[in-house]
Amino acid sequence: MTHPRLTRRTALMAAAAAPFLPALAPRPAAAAAAPQGAAFAPFHRVTLGGFEVTTLLAGSRVMEAPQTIFGLNATPEEFAATSAAAFLPTDKSRNFFTPVLVNTGRELVLFDTGLTPEGITAALASAGVTPDQVDLVVLTHMHGDHIGGLSDGATPTFPNARYATGRVEFDHWAKAGNDGFEAKVRPLADKIAFLEDGGAAAPGITAMLAPGHTPGHMAYRLDSNGAGLVLIADAANHYVWSVEQPDWEVKYDADKAQAAATRKRLLGMIAADRLPFVGYHMPFPGLGYLEPKGPGFRFVPASYQLSL
């Protein structure tokens, strides 16, 4: 083995460079930073033709014992195997609440409002939008985590907005005696436009009846300059336990058989047409694609496809 020869010249060069070299000896940190916990960016913006689509993180929480919510008709062994294949724990899961803001070039359209006014206004603020700028609020359905941000029970969160929702959905909750509906939605009834399947909430925004989760649950298709995207809302509520296993029952689906049929039909269309989609409860930013896999579909998170 040949060793480098130390000469007076190389020694002088090393000494001259020494002040500029990082210290090699370990040094104690001046102060230890306290852990701050898991965190997520509050908004994510992409382009879709002439539209801008911004997903908003209006809240997130950990849920215990996920098989009490997802896969009610699966065996514990089936649930464990599907979870392990996706690197998921079976004792806890994380839920995301993701309203979507669409700038059509004519107006700002907000889909759903999260759990509270504070959550949705904070998410909008992070994206540079104030509540008074929202022109139209579209409600996919009337569960509390979608209507909670409409008002504080007295003052509407979006003072200049008009509203749209499905006729079937509104009529169902109007006679259900639901406190959340009565406090948040009914006071806005005279400002609501009611949609049928295939109706236009705004130019380029089409309602798609997707029942099962609730009787009048709607998905929405966005179309701009030849580009399309589907907002599936709660048609599928988990990227593995609902998307990969569309026949698995979900606690919060009102009609579980109908919800499963809707999942297979809607997700099948998205996969066949190779469309991007946003799921309200998918891992934030909730945006991805689908490919067929076994009895269902594989969720492929979007990377930069809509950011070029």
Summary of the structure (lengths in Angstrom):
residues: 308
radius of gyration: 24.8
end to end distance: 53.2
largest distance: 94.2
contacts: 984
relative contact order: 0.14
helix: 27%
strand: 28%
